Amino acid sequence: MSMDGFAVPDHVRPVRDAVHTFLTERVEPAEPVLHEGSEASAALLAELQDEARAQGLWALGHPTELGGGGLPFLDYVYVNEVQGRSEFGQIALGTFTLQDSLMLHQYANDEQRDRWLLPLVRGEISPSFAMTEPDVASSDPTQLQTRAVLDGDEWVISGRKWFTTNANKAAYTTVMVRTEPDAPDHSAFSMILVPTDTPGYRIVRETPVLGIRGGHCEVAYDDVRVPASNLLGPRGHGFLIAQQRLGPGRIFHCMRWLGQAQRAFDLLCNRLNARTAFGEPLAKKQLMQQHVFESYAEIQAARLLTLAAAHKIDAGDQARVEIGAIKVVGARMLHNVIDRAIQAYGAAGLTDDTPLSFMYRAARFGRIYDGPDEVHVHTVARRILKEYRDGTGWEFGLR
């Protein structure tokens, strides 16, 4: 792929610029109120969503047949890069539900589409997703214990999940459950849609993550009964569905991390030019200049790796090595850039006077969710070494 392939395409630039303006002029200034989680926060968020709809910026990555903007995958990747400047960007622009809507679009039956999918894209309901469990190492998901047993025309679900995203606000949860107890491998698991108002669906607690209340909940399933028709896709296909959900999702995460890194980089460079110490701007200090250099190099490297992976996916390749690599590299990059920006701000960087404190804590999530770094390092290295054992090797310019 030529270097031109890494530039923002001309036909994407107008919508990308519009999203950037919306983020910097409307969403970012609203963050202090949005973080409160109050009635005023909800009203302001609804106002931002209405503005996004009015400006034609709503649900840009969702398919047009579902009422979305219909941006092709690779075009949306470039837009996602600026949308990620704020953790509220996805919600304000109606794309927070994209992974779930694409999953339902591919696997939902007619009843599920009417009840969940279309309202999801319209922003009328929120989804949640439950996979990991408190009592097993979920980096090895074949250990998951939550089970579902078919009793007549109902599934009976028993178990406990945690880090269930958005459970306290969602209309339903997509739950990974063990439905085939005799299957020895990944085919033992299925996905079932569970309305959150179903008897037996019990939120045990919301779990703050590094002090951030972001809707991550521990949920008990006390013999929850749902119709057999709530099965998503075929029985035993839970892992296949999860991987198809997570693959593009990891690209989206990495692009949003680039938006966060760009914002931290802006704060870093502006601080160095504006702040004076020992008779001259911090920008003239060599150690501060090194912060700028290292941040630039890491952001640019992560961006090119991410775009290369996105191009492979767009061409129909699963890009498993590339996705695993950028998940690790991107999360490390984001942490490092924000850390340097905090260092440049000194004590102020530790307070809520800048967005850096929240960004720093949220960045640490990235090394764990959607698979911890160690798993991705292991699988990437294993796949590459297999190529050499098979006599193929790995040529970077051709793979």
C-alpha positions in Angstrom: 0.0 0.0 0.0 1.4 3.4 -0.9 1.8 6.2 1.6 -1.2 7.9 -0.1 -3.3 5.1 1.3 -2.7 6.4 4.8 -3.9 9.9 4.0 -7.5 10.9 4.8 -9.4 10.4 1.5 -10.8 13.5 -0.1 -14.3 12.2 0.0 -14.1 11.5 3.8 -12.5 14.8 4.7 -15.7 16.9 4.9 -17.5 14.6 7.3 -14.4 14.0 9.3 -13.9 17.8 9.6 -17.5 18.2 10.6 -17.2 15.6 13.3 -14.0 17.2 14.5 -15.7 20.6 14.8 -18.6 19.0 16.7 -16.3 17.3 19.1 -14.1 20.3 19.9 -16.8 22.9 19.9 -19.7 21.1 21.5 -18.8 17.8 23.1 -15.4 18.5 24.8 -16.7 21.8 26.5 -19.7 19.8 27.8 -17.6 17.1 29.5 -17.6 18.6 33.0 -21.4 18.5 33.1 -21.6 15.1 31.3 -19.3 13.6 33.9 -21.8 14.5 36.7 -24.2 11.8 35.6 -27.1 14.0 36.7 -30.4 15.0 35.2 -28.7 18.0 33.7 -26.1 15.6 32.2 -28.8 13.5 30.5 -30.6 16.6 29.2 -27.3 18.0 27.8 -26.5 14.7 26.2 -29.9 14.5 24.5 -29.4 18.0 23.2 -26.1 17.0 21.7 -27.6 14.0 20.1 -30.4 16.1 18.5 -27.7 18.5 17.2 -25.8 15.5 15.7 -29.0 14.3 13.9 -29.7 17.8 12.6 -26.2 18.1 11.2 -26.4 14.7 9.5 -23.7 13.3 11.8 -25.8 10.6 13.5 -24.9 6.9 13.5 -22.5 7.4 10.6 -21.1 3.9 10.7 -24.4 2.1 10.8 -25.8 0.6 7.6 -28.3 2.8 5.7 -30.9 0.1 5.7 -31.0 0.4 9.5 -31.3 4.2 9.4 -27.6 4.9 9.8 -25.2 7.0 7.8 -23.9 4.1 5.8 -20.2 5.0 5.8 -18.1 2.1 4.5 -15.8 0.5 7.0 -12.6 2.1 5.9 -14.2 5.6 5.6 -15.6 5.3 9.1 -12.2 4.3 10.5 -10.9 7.8 9.6 -14.0 9.5 11.2 -13.6 7.4 14.3 -10.1 8.8 14.7 -11.5 12.2 15.6 -14.6 10.9 17.2 -12.4 9.4 19.9 -11.2 12.7 21.2 -13.9 12.5 23.9 -15.3 9.5 25.7 -18.7 11.0 25.0 -18.2 11.3 21.3 -19.7 7.9 20.5 -22.8 8.5 22.5 -23.4 12.0 21.3 -23.0 10.8 17.7 -25.0 7.6 18.0 -22.2 5.2 17.3 -21.8 3.7 20.8 -24.0 0.9 19.7 -22.2 0.1 16.4 -20.6 -3.2 17.4 -23.9 -4.5 18.8 -25.9 -3.3 15.8 -23.6 -4.9 13.3 -23.7 -8.2 15.3 -27.5 -8.1 15.4 -27.7 -7.1 11.7 -25.8 -10.3 10.8 -27.5 -12.8 13.2 -30.8 -11.4 14.6 -34.1 -13.0 13.6 -37.0 -10.9 12.5 -38.4 -10.6 16.0 -35.0 -9.6 17.4 -34.5 -7.0 14.6 -37.8 -5.3 15.3 -37.5 -5.4 19.1 -33.8 -4.5 19.5 -31.9 -3.6 16.4 -33.9 -0.8 14.9 -34.5 1.0 18.2 -30.8 0.6 18.9 -29.7 2.5 15.8 -32.3 5.2 16.5 -30.8 5.7 19.9 -34.0 4.8 21.7 -32.4 2.0 23.7 -28.9 1.0 24.9 -27.3 -2.5 24.7 -25.0 -4.3 27.0 -22.6 -7.2 26.5 -21.7 -9.9 29.1 -18.8 -12.3 28.7 -16.3 -12.2 31.5 -16.9 -13.7 35.0 -15.4 -13.0 38.4 -14.5 -16.5 39.3 -12.5 -17.6 36.3 -9.6 -16.2 34.3 -11.6 -14.9 31.3 -8.4 -14.5 29.3 -9.1 -18.2 28.8 -12.8 -17.9 27.9 -13.3 -21.7 27.5 -13.5 -21.6 31.4 -16.7 -19.5 31.4 -19.3 -21.2 33.7 -22.6 -19.3 33.2 -24.9 -21.9 31.6 -28.2 -22.0 29.8 -30.4 -25.1 29.7 -33.3 -25.5 27.4 -36.5 -26.2 29.3 -39.4 -26.6 26.8 -39.5 -23.4 24.8 -37.4 -21.4 27.3 -33.7 -21.0 28.1 -33.0 -21.1 31.9 -29.8 -19.1 32.6 -27.7 -19.5 35.8 -24.4 -17.8 36.7 -22.7 -14.6 37.3 -21.0 -12.1 35.0 -19.1 -8.9 35.7 -17.8 -6.0 33.7 -21.1 -6.2 31.9 -21.0 -3.0 30.0 -23.8 -0.4 30.5 -26.0 -2.9 32.3 -27.6 -0.3 34.5 -28.9 1.6 31.5 -29.4 -1.1 28.9 -32.7 -2.6 27.6 -31.1 -6.0 27.1 -27.8 -7.8 27.5 -26.2 -10.2 25.0 -24.9 -13.0 27.3 -22.2 -15.6 26.4 -23.4 -18.9 28.0 -22.5 -22.5 28.0 -25.3 -24.4 26.2 -23.5 -27.5 25.0 -22.0 -29.0 28.2 -20.5 -32.0 26.4 -18.7 -30.0 23.7 -14.9 -29.9 24.5 -14.1 -26.6 23.0 -15.4 -23.2 21.9 -18.4 -24.8 20.3 -19.9 -25.2 23.9 -21.0 -21.6 24.0 -23.9 -19.6 22.5 -25.2 -16.0 22.7 -28.6 -15.3 24.2 -30.4 -11.9 24.4 -31.7 -11.2 27.9 -34.0 -8.2 28.6 -32.7 -6.5 31.7 -36.1 -6.4 33.3 -36.4 -10.2 33.2 -37.1 -11.7 36.7 -33.8 -13.1 38.0 -31.6 -10.6 36.2 -30.0 -9.0 39.2 -27.4 -6.2 39.2 -25.3 -7.0 42.2 -23.2 -3.8 42.0 -21.7 -1.2 39.7 -18.0 -1.6 39.7 -16.0 1.6 39.6 -12.9 1.2 37.4 -10.0 3.2 38.7 -12.6 5.4 40.4 -14.6 6.0 37.2 -18.3 5.0 37.3 -18.8 3.9 33.7 -21.6 1.4 34.0 -19.5 -1.7 34.4 -21.7 -4.0 36.5 -21.6 -7.4 38.2 -24.8 -9.2 37.3 -26.3 -12.4 38.7 -28.5 -14.6 36.6 -30.7 -16.4 39.1 -32.5 -19.0 36.9 -33.4 -16.3 34.3 -36.0 -17.5 31.9 -36.2 -16.2 28.3 -37.9 -17.5 25.2 -35.9 -20.0 23.1 -36.2 -17.5 20.2 -33.9 -15.2 22.1 -30.9 -17.3 21.0 -28.7 -15.1 18.7 -27.5 -17.1 15.7 -27.0 -20.9 15.8 -26.3 -22.9 19.0 -22.6 -23.3 19.6 -21.7 -20.2 17.6 -21.1 -17.9 20.5 -17.4 -17.6 20.1 -17.6 -17.1 16.3 -20.1 -14.3 16.9 -17.9 -12.8 19.6 -14.8 -12.8 17.4 -16.7 -11.2 14.5 -17.9 -8.5 17.0 -14.5 -7.9 18.5 -12.3 -7.8 15.3 -13.6 -4.6 13.8 -14.3 -3.4 17.4 -10.6 -3.5 18.2 -9.8 -1.4 15.1 -12.5 1.1 16.3 -10.9 1.2 19.8 -7.4 1.8 18.3 -8.7 4.7 16.1 -10.5 6.3 19.1 -7.3 5.9 21.1 -5.5 7.9 18.4 -8.1 10.7 18.8 -7.4 10.7 22.6 -3.7 10.7 21.9 -4.0 13.6 19.5 -5.9 15.6 22.2 -3.2 14.8 24.8 -0.5 15.7 22.3 -2.2 19.1 21.7 -2.4 19.7 25.4 1.3 18.8 25.8 2.6 21.0 23.0 0.4 24.0 24.0 1.5 23.7 27.6 5.2 23.6 26.6 4.8 26.8 24.6 2.8 28.6 27.1 4.5 27.7 30.4 7.7 29.5 31.5 10.3 28.1 34.0 13.8 29.3 34.8 13.5 32.2 32.4 12.4 30.5 29.3 9.4 28.5 27.9 9.3 24.8 28.7 9.4 24.2 25.0 13.1 25.1 25.0 14.0 22.4 27.6 15.6 19.4 25.9 13.8 16.9 28.1 10.5 18.5 27.3 11.4 18.3 23.6 12.1 14.6 24.0 8.5 14.2 25.3 7.3 15.8 22.0 9.5 13.6 19.9 8.6 10.3 21.6 4.9 11.1 21.5 5.0 12.1 17.9 6.9 8.9 16.9 4.6 6.6 19.0 1.3 8.2 17.7 2.5 8.1 14.1 3.7 4.4 14.4 0.4 3.3 16.0 -1.6 5.2 13.4 0.1 3.6 10.5 -0.1 0.2 12.0 -3.8 0.7 12.7 -4.6 1.9 9.2 -2.6 -0.9 7.7 -4.8 -3.4 9.7 -7.9 -1.6 8.6 -7.0 -1.8 4.9 -6.4 -5.6 5.3 -9.8 -6.0 6.9 -11.4 -3.9 4.2 -9.9 -6.2 1.6 -11.5 -9.2 3.3 -8.5 -10.4 5.3 -9.1 -11.3 9.0 -5.8 -9.5 9.8 -5.4 -11.4 13.1 -1.7 -10.6 13.5 -2.2 -6.9 12.7 -5.2 -6.5 15.0 -3.4 -8.3 17.9 -0.4 -6.0 17.4 -2.2 -2.8 17.3 -4.3 -3.7 20.3 -1.1 -3.9 22.3 0.8 -1.0 20.6 -2.1 1.3 20.6 -2.9 0.9 24.3 0.7 1.4 25.3 1.0 4.5 23.1 -2.1 6.1 24.5 -0.8 5.6 28.1 2.6 7.0 27.3 1.4 10.1 25.5 -1.1 11.0 28.2 1.5 10.4 30.9 4.0 12.8 29.2 1.2 15.5 28.9 0.5 15.1 32.7 4.2 15.5 33.4 4.3 18.7 31.4 1.4 20.1 33.4 2.9 19.0 36.8 0.5 19.1 39.7 -2.2 20.6 37.5 -2.2 17.5 35.4 -3.2 15.4 38.4 -6.4 17.5 39.0 -9.6 17.7 37.1 -8.6 21.2 35.8 -7.6 19.4 32.6 -9.2 16.3 31.0 -5.9 14.4 31.5 -6.6 12.8 34.8 -9.7 11.1 33.5 -8.0 10.2 30.2 -5.1 8.6 32.0 -7.3 6.4 34.1 -9.5 5.4 31.1 -6.4 4.7 29.0 -5.3 2.0 31.5 -8.4 0.0 30.7 -7.1 -0.6 27.1 -4.5 -3.0 28.2 -7.1 -5.4 29.6 -10.5 -5.2 27.8 -11.0 -7.0 24.5 -8.2 -9.3 25.6 -5.2 -8.5 27.9 -1.9 -7.5 26.3 -0.3 -10.9 27.3 -2.9 -12.9 25.2 -2.4 -10.7 22.1 1.4 -10.8 22.4 1.2 -14.6 22.7 -1.1 -15.1 19.8 0.7 -12.7 17.5 4.1 -14.4 18.1 2.6 -17.9 17.8 1.0 -17.1 14.4 4.3 -15.6 13.1 6.4 -18.4 14.3 4.0 -20.9 12.7 4.6 -19.2 9.3 8.3 -19.9 9.8 7.7 -23.5 10.8 5.7 -23.9 7.7 8.5 -22.5 5.6 6.6 -19.4 4.6 8.3 -16.7 6.7 7.0 -13.2 7.2 7.8 -10.4 4.8 6.5 -7.2 6.1 5.9 -5.5 2.8 3.9 -8.4 1.4 1.7 -9.5 4.3 
